[in-house]
Amino acid sequence: MTKKAAEPNRNKPDTAPLNTTIVACGFETDIETPVLRWDQAGGLVCPNRRGRESLNHHKKELNEAPTCAPSHYKISNPTAAYEELKQTVYQFILHYDVCYTSRHCHEVLQNSSFKGSHFYLDLDGTLYQTCDLYWKTNTAPADDKLGNERAVHVEMANLSWQALSAESSLYHLKQDAYVLGKKGWKLRLPASRRSQLLQKSYQPVVARAFGERGYFSRRINGRQVRMWDYTEAQYQTLIRLCRGINRLLPRVQLKVPVDPESGRTPLDRLKNFAQFEGVLGHAHVQAGTTEGITCKYDPGSAFNWGRLRRALGRQSSR
């Protein structure tokens, strides 16, 4: 992170027409793509944030207490808190939200008593930051039940296998959610969900397709996961977000897991999942091998790990 970004931005006008910064303990960095933050008009507030047990600049009752009013979530010493956070957080976890849009995802998380996410990444590439990265969100406990302490999270809009009518147990679709058009496979986005996009006219077309069927199918943590890809806008924003998180939290390295034999990113849970410093999928840290922990498969079979790996410019072995 540059020296300019390493200091709190106290002179930015409140009426800035378009925010492009993400924030940790009040310290900002510009990721050069639209970000709608919780502290701005129209922003989405994390419904269930918690305090990280390893940090010491908040009221300790916020660590595992039921969700409190927003006014309770105060950082007593932002500069000292930021230094602690940089030593504590070293993983960025990618998720699919199994929802049509980010606002749809937010509705689902609001109905939970404990779930949340630091970021939502919408179909049109709009990024929502829901709380300061200082706080913990209960998105991926991991198989050691310590995952949320060391991580920040993003929920990316994608229906996953729910997009296939034959597997749609949540939405009971009568037809597949994607249709092949002149520009590629496009999501049949209900009008009520389209209105939730920041860019109302955006056409959610997948970034790539697999053969004539369009969707990808790969086995992840014991389950065959069939899903269509994310949008080009989502990939572009995600790459910028990864770089921004690395500038704010340098222990989150610009690398993804790579199998030294195949040269590809494995999809199953990693053996060293708790030690890896970088960008991971939910499936990499959580296969449900611990009592009370469910098995996960996101960001799924369609996610282009090779593209992200090349964009970040670094590789890592398992």
ABEGO torsion letter per residue (X at the ends): XBAAAABBBAABBAABABBABBBBGGBBBBAGBBBBBAABBGBBBBABBBBBAABAABBAAAAABBBBBAAABBBABAAAAAAAAAAABABBBBBBAGBABAAAAAAAAAABAABBBABBBBAAGBBBBABBAABBBBABAEAAGAAAAABBBBBBBBAEAAABAAABAAAGBABBABBBBAAEBBBBBBAAAAAABABAABBBBBABBBEAAGBBBBBBGGBBBBBBBBBAAAAAAAAAAAAAAAAABAABBBBBBBBAAAGBBBABBBAAAAABBEBBBAAAABAGABBGBBBBAOAEAABBAAAAAAAAGBBBBX
